[in-house]
Each structure stands twice: as structure tokens, then as C-alpha cells.
Amino acid sequence: MKWREWDRNLKIRLYGEGAINILFWMFFPFMTIYFERSFGKDYAGLLLVLSQAFSVVASLIGGYCADRFGRKKMMVFAAIGESVTFVLFAAANSPWMDSPALTFVSFSLLGVFGAFYWPASHAMIADVVSEKHRADVFAVFYTSINIAVVIGPVIGSVVFYTYRFEMLIAGAVITAILAGVLAYFLEETITVKERVKEKGRGAITAIWEELSAYRVIAKDRTFLLFIVAGIFVAQTFMQLDLLIAVYTSEVIDKQKLFEIGNWSLTLTGEQAFGLVLAENGLLVALFTVIVTKWMNQFKENRVFILSCVFYAVGITLYGLTQSIWIFLLAMAIFTFAELMVVGIQESFVSKLAPEDMRGQYFSAASLRFTIGRLLAPVSLIVSNYLNYTMTFLLLGFFAMCGALIYVWMFTRLDKREGVA
């Protein structure tokens, strides 16, 4: 689909959301380090679990609201909410106040408003783009996010610790401008007829229907194994802005990256983490298509299982060193594991799901990330009682457990297809 054929709504959002994503990645990866230093690992882990729980509930409501009130209204409402929250966030980190508690409230509210925004955003793409072009449009938006992952952490590793108040004020201004642009230029894409039909359901009914879709898990044991394996593996890749962030910031203290003559580049722990995170985003942006085409040449069972193995190697290697260069190598392995499956997971779910239940299966499949995200911050608490090396080894073990569950799942799937 060529750029000139894009709907105006999509062009506006691509630029606006691109700016917001860069802003987001300037502070989000460093919040775990901030909470760990402010509250300690135990409380930081519990608070992050609580914050994710708020976002999960909000995402369930967000999908209903996007249908009930319209895509545009929800996106404008969410952008206004984010702007007000950034003001609160800035006040908690201003020259006149330093409040970790208020910072946590602000951080959680940003997650809630984001959970209101993104269901409407994705639904709008489905509204205005034909099915044959949706994958291409989503790919462009996905690429823009990964560009933000490259740029944001590098800038954030400096400004988050030096100019946090100014950065958050800029966030309030940028999100306010986005809200104004969306309100003035964006067109609603859901019809009045569709919205009237949706009004027949109450919010509680809609959420209950969303939750009841997960009952398919209990009926399909092969699919259940897919979910469980995904939750185990999620405990590794969800650590990118959790345990990996805290560990990198603690073990590196002005380490020299390289030296040329009398000039050298020395990084602090926070800057090293920003570099590692940027590497992940850059590799994803550059090699997603290439690796996906390569993986399509192999059987799915080998790809899923080997991805777990690479996750285990990457996360374990990261915890066994204090060298930036080894961190970069470990992250390259870690990212390759991510790219191996990113292109085939949805098609695999489609293959498992009966045609009349694909929506339910995709909804239930998201539990891999929902539950994985809820459990991932527990690693911070564990690291407070075990050393870092043991915690990273434990995460590697979880990834290998995922591999074994995939072996079990594919064995069941082969038997089921053989019987069929």
C-alpha cells in the first residue's frame, strides 16, 4: 500500500504517535531503576505488579469504550489524560518537590491512559484499511515504535537523570498538542449504527464477555500448553526494562567502551543500559523481515523450541558478566530469539483455532503477555534474596521450561492432526 493511498487519519497518527513513542522510551525503561532506588527491590517489584494490574483492567475497558464512544473520542480523551498526568508527573519531580509516591501514581496513570488509547488506535486501522493491506500498515507502525526504541533510551539515559523535570514538562506539552491535533483533524471511523448497537451492552457485560472468551483454554489442552509455555518464556523477554535495567545500572560504574588514542568513550550504568536497549530496537527494526522470511523455511516446532534456547542463553550470559561488550553480545542473542517467533506466532494461533473461534483464541493468546507482564516484576524481589547470577540462571531455566512445554505441545498437536 503506497503512502499516497493512506487515509489521512493514519498519516496524522503515524507522526503524532512517533513523537509520543520517542518521549515514552525516554523515561519508561528507567522507571524500574528509579523505583528500585526509591523503594528498594521488594517494594519496587510489588508496585510494578500493581501498576501492570491497573493497565490490564484498563485494557479490558478500553476495547469496549472504543466501540461504545468511538475511536476518535477515546484517543483524544486518552491524550488529554496523558497531558494532565505528565503535569502531575513533572510536579512530583520538580525543583520544589521530590515525591516517589506521586511519581508511581503518575506512572500508573500513564499506563491506564495508554491502555485506553491503543485499542482505539488499532481498531481505527482495521476500520480504514482493507484486510489485504493491514499487515503492511501495522508493520509501518511497528517499525516506527522500534525506531523510537533506538532513539528514546539513548536520549533518556542522559535527560532522565539530568533534566527530568524539563523532559516531563515537554511531555505535557507534546501530548496536549497531540490531543488538539487529533480533536481537530481526525475523523471518526466507526459508524453511528455500530455505536448504537454497542450501546445495548453495559460495560460490565462487555468485560465479562471479554473474560469469558478465555474459557476456550480449558477446552483445548494443546492451546493451554501454548499459553503456559508463552508465560514461562515471557519471564525472560519482559526483563528488558526490569531486572536487566537494574542489573546494568548497578554493576557498571563509568566503564570504558572503547579508546582511540587519547580519546575514550566511557559510559555510566544508566547510559550502558540505554545503549543495550537501543541495540535491541535497532536490530528489531533492521532484521524483523529478514529473520521472519528465514524462519518460514523451518518447521514451527523447531523455531519455537530454539527461540526458547536462545532466550535462555542470552539471559544467562547477561547475568554472568559485567562487561558492556558481553552485554551487547548477550542482547544480540536475546533479540534474535525474539525475532525468530515474532512473525509466526499469530499464524500459529490461527492454525490452532477453529474458524468460528479465531477472535476468542487471539484474545486468549494475549494471556501469555498479560500474565507474563504481571509476574515479571517478581524477579526484582527474587534478586533481593538470591544474587543476580542465580536470578538470571533461574530466568534461563524458565525459558528452557518453555522449550520443554513446546515439545509436549507439538507432540500433542502431531497426534491430534494424525488422528484427524
Helices and strands as residue ranges (DSSP letters): G 3-5, H 8-39, H 41-69, H 71-92, E 93-94, E 97-98, H 100-128, H 131-162, H 164-185, H 192-199, H 203-212, G 213-215, H 216-219, H 221-237, G 238-241, H 243-251, E 255-260, E 263-267, H 269-295, H 300-319, H 324-342, H 345-352, G 355-357, H 358-365, H 367-375, H 378-383, H 388-419
